[in-house]
Amino acid sequence: MEPLTRPDEGRGWHQCFTRVDDGMFGGSRMPSLECYAWVIQFIRHNWRGLLRHLESLAWPDPHSVQVLVRDEDDDCFGLWMIYDGKLVEVSLPRTEREPFSASVTGVLSRTDRRA
């Protein structure tokens, strides 16, 4: 993750990831479990290329990588995981992603919210 914590003009997006302190998770310290969480915030839709960039990295354990994405028009976070070397959105119950040209990934809606 270290390269993603520094600015890089070669990326299509310029924000940097910040590690979430373990204290944010209630201070739980499980000696046999290592869990790292990183966050990044974008303004508007300037994060094109982020998912492609993340899937191109040499992850020590790609099966453990989980990316949560919530675009400004989404009802909730979408879950993306690496399958066969590609970040793929995992289908969540009671959600639906619809194409939206102004969005990077489309809009994720909760189907149980509809009137």
Order of alpha helices (4+ residues) and beta strands (2+ residues): beta-beta-alpha-beta-beta-beta-beta-beta
